[in-house]
Protein backbone atom coordinates (compact mmCIF):
# COMPACT_ATOMS: atom_id res chain seq x y z
CA UNK A 1 0.00 0.00 0.00
CA UNK A 2 1.31 3.40 -0.96
CA UNK A 3 -0.25 6.64 0.26
CA UNK A 4 0.09 9.37 -2.34
CA UNK A 5 1.43 12.63 -0.97
CA UNK A 6 0.19 15.92 -2.45
CA UNK A 7 3.78 16.56 -3.59
CA UNK A 8 4.28 13.18 -5.31
CA UNK A 9 4.69 13.23 -9.07
CA UNK A 10 2.50 10.78 -10.97
CA UNK A 11 5.45 9.47 -12.98
CA UNK A 12 7.42 8.60 -9.84
CA UNK A 13 4.47 6.94 -8.14
CA UNK A 14 3.64 4.93 -11.26
CA UNK A 15 7.29 3.90 -11.66
CA UNK A 16 7.21 2.62 -8.08
CA UNK A 17 4.03 0.64 -8.83
CA UNK A 18 5.72 -0.97 -11.83
CA UNK A 19 8.80 -1.79 -9.73
CA UNK A 20 6.68 -3.54 -7.09
CA UNK A 21 4.82 -5.53 -9.73
CA UNK A 22 8.08 -6.45 -11.50
CA UNK A 23 9.46 -8.08 -8.35
CA UNK A 24 6.34 -10.19 -7.87
CA UNK A 25 4.06 -8.13 -5.64
CA UNK A 26 0.55 -9.42 -6.41
CA UNK A 27 -1.24 -6.09 -5.83
CA UNK A 28 -0.26 -2.50 -5.23
CA UNK A 29 -2.82 -0.30 -3.51
CA UNK A 30 -2.50 3.46 -4.05
CA UNK A 31 -4.41 5.63 -1.62
CA UNK A 32 -5.24 9.21 -2.56
CA UNK A 33 -6.55 11.11 0.43
CA UNK A 34 -6.93 14.19 -1.78
CA UNK A 35 -9.35 12.43 -4.15
CA UNK A 36 -10.66 9.85 -1.67
CA UNK A 37 -9.85 6.99 -4.00
CA UNK A 38 -8.06 3.71 -3.65
CA UNK A 39 -6.56 2.27 -6.82
CA UNK A 40 -5.58 -1.40 -6.98
CA UNK A 41 -2.97 -2.45 -9.54
CA UNK A 42 -2.81 -6.18 -10.24
CA UNK A 43 -0.67 -5.50 -13.32
CA UNK A 44 0.16 -2.50 -15.49
CA UNK A 45 -3.14 -3.06 -17.33
CA UNK A 46 -5.38 -4.63 -14.66
CA UNK A 47 -6.32 -1.59 -12.60
CA UNK A 48 -9.39 -1.05 -10.44
CA UNK A 49 -10.33 2.32 -8.93
CA UNK A 50 -12.54 2.33 -5.85
CA UNK A 51 -14.44 5.57 -5.15
CA UNK A 52 -16.59 7.00 -2.35
CA UNK A 53 -19.47 4.60 -1.79
CA UNK A 54 -17.86 1.57 -3.42
CA UNK A 55 -16.88 -1.50 -1.47
CA UNK A 56 -13.18 -2.37 -1.52
CA UNK A 57 -12.78 -6.10 -2.10
CA UNK A 58 -9.69 -8.15 -2.81
CA UNK A 59 -10.81 -11.78 -2.73
CA UNK A 60 -7.80 -12.96 -4.71
CA UNK A 61 -5.43 -11.58 -2.05
CA UNK A 62 -7.62 -11.39 1.07
CA UNK A 63 -10.56 -13.81 0.76
CA UNK A 64 -13.64 -12.40 2.47
CA UNK A 65 -12.12 -8.94 2.97
CA UNK A 66 -14.35 -5.99 2.24
CA UNK A 67 -14.40 -2.41 3.44
CA UNK A 68 -16.30 0.70 2.48
CA UNK A 69 -13.96 3.17 0.80
CA UNK A 70 -15.78 5.94 2.63
CA UNK A 71 -14.77 4.39 5.99
CA UNK A 72 -11.11 4.49 5.01
CA UNK A 73 -11.29 8.25 4.65
CA UNK A 74 -13.66 9.02 7.54
CA UNK A 75 -10.95 9.95 10.03
CA UNK A 76 -9.18 12.22 7.53
CA UNK A 77 -12.45 14.01 6.79
CA UNK A 78 -13.09 14.55 10.50
CA UNK A 79 -9.58 15.84 11.16
CA UNK A 80 -9.82 18.35 8.31
CA UNK A 81 -13.20 19.73 9.43
matplotlib code that plots the C-alpha trace (Angstrom):
import matplotlib.pyplot as plt

x = [0.0, 1.3, -0.3, 0.1, 1.4, 0.2, 3.8, 4.3, 4.7, 2.5, 5.4, 7.4, 4.5, 3.6, 7.3, 7.2, 4.0, 5.7, 8.8, 6.7, 4.8, 8.1, 9.5, 6.3, 4.1, 0.6, -1.2, -0.3, -2.8, -2.5, -4.4, -5.2, -6.5, -6.9, -9.4, -10.7, -9.9, -8.1, -6.6, -5.6, -3.0, -2.8, -0.7, 0.2, -3.1, -5.4, -6.3, -9.4, -10.3, -12.5, -14.4, -16.6, -19.5, -17.9, -16.9, -13.2, -12.8, -9.7, -10.8, -7.8, -5.4, -7.6, -10.6, -13.6, -12.1, -14.4, -14.4, -16.3, -14.0, -15.8, -14.8, -11.1, -11.3, -13.7, -10.9, -9.2, -12.5, -13.1, -9.6, -9.8, -13.2]
y = [0.0, 3.4, 6.6, 9.4, 12.6, 15.9, 16.6, 13.2, 13.2, 10.8, 9.5, 8.6, 6.9, 4.9, 3.9, 2.6, 0.6, -1.0, -1.8, -3.5, -5.5, -6.5, -8.1, -10.2, -8.1, -9.4, -6.1, -2.5, -0.3, 3.5, 5.6, 9.2, 11.1, 14.2, 12.4, 9.8, 7.0, 3.7, 2.3, -1.4, -2.5, -6.2, -5.5, -2.5, -3.1, -4.6, -1.6, -1.1, 2.3, 2.3, 5.6, 7.0, 4.6, 1.6, -1.5, -2.4, -6.1, -8.2, -11.8, -13.0, -11.6, -11.4, -13.8, -12.4, -8.9, -6.0, -2.4, 0.7, 3.2, 5.9, 4.4, 4.5, 8.3, 9.0, 10.0, 12.2, 14.0, 14.5, 15.8, 18.4, 19.7]
z = [0.0, -1.0, 0.3, -2.3, -1.0, -2.5, -3.6, -5.3, -9.1, -11.0, -13.0, -9.8, -8.1, -11.3, -11.7, -8.1, -8.8, -11.8, -9.7, -7.1, -9.7, -11.5, -8.3, -7.9, -5.6, -6.4, -5.8, -5.2, -3.5, -4.1, -1.6, -2.6, 0.4, -1.8, -4.1, -1.7, -4.0, -3.7, -6.8, -7.0, -9.5, -10.2, -13.3, -15.5, -17.3, -14.7, -12.6, -10.4, -8.9, -5.8, -5.2, -2.4, -1.8, -3.4, -1.5, -1.5, -2.1, -2.8, -2.7, -4.7, -2.0, 1.1, 0.8, 2.5, 3.0, 2.2, 3.4, 2.5, 0.8, 2.6, 6.0, 5.0, 4.7, 7.5, 10.0, 7.5, 6.8, 10.5, 11.2, 8.3, 9.4]

ax = plt.figure().add_subplot(projection="3d")
ax.plot(x, y, z, "-o")
ax.set_aspect("equal")
plt.show()
